Amino acid sequence: MPLRFRKHIRLTNHDYTKGAYFVTLSTRPRMQVFGRIFGTDATARMELKNVGDIVDECWRAIPDHFPLVHLHEMQIMPDHLHAILELVRGNDTSSVGATQWVATTGALYGSDRRPNGPRRGSLAAIIGAFKSETTKRVNRLNDTPARSLWQPNFYERAIREHNGEWGRIAQYIAENPKNWR
């Protein structure tokens, strides 16, 4: 079987440990497991199932595990999640220790060796921890060990403050249920 290479969609020289981002995470393969949309137009709203409740709870817990993250708008849809999150640079990033979701790098690999993967505290590390935790909890709920919940990657857009971009994105997130298929 030939090797498959996935296109790297992150900006090469961008610092993903700070800034505001509009992120979209989708289920694999676009399974509608988070809930249902009720109503139409302005009355449309998302009603979460148990799986959607787990995703909501884990998303809201991100700042407990990553204190330099501020959560803003978020909308869970039947098969995806849209959100704005902001990573603020602290005075000392070396003091970020382990949490229940993330083990310290030094404890696993020793202080002289850095593992492959996203930089600690980066957007990719935060999204990776979130996706891992939600998948574990959903698999425990459904008694489906090792089943993937999320698509392998996620989409992000760095939000620039000028020209009202943040407001347009926030409105898009809020109106997502009424625009559902």
HUNORMO-V20592 format. One line per field, one symbol per residue. ss: DSSP state (~ for helix, > for strand, _ for the rest). phi: phi as a letter, one per 30 degrees, with the letter a starting at -180 (. if undefined). psi: psi as a letter, one per 20 degrees, with the letter a starting at -180 (. if undefined). Layout:
ss=???
phi=???
psi=???
This chain:
ss=__________________>>>>>>>>>_______>>>>__~~~_>>>>_~~~~~~~~~~~_~~~~___>>>>>>>>___>>>>>>>>_____~~~_________~~~~~_____________~~~~~~~~~~~~~~~~~~~~_______>____>>>>___~~~~~~~~~~~~~~_~~~__
phi=.ddccdddcdddccddcajcbccbbcdcdhddcdlbccibhdcdbccdcedddddddddddeddcbdccccbeabccebabcacbbccdddbddddcdbddbdddddcbidcbcddkddeideddddddddddddedddddchbdiddccddbacbbdccddiieedddddeddceedcdf
psi=pqpppppojqpgkpojjqrqpoqppqrpnlpnihaqpqrrchipqpoqagghhgggghgiighhhnijppqcqqpprhjrpqqpqpoqprhniijoaqahhpqqghhhiqiipprqaqppirghgggggghggggggghggjlmqjpphqqharqqpppphqkkggggggggghjghijp.
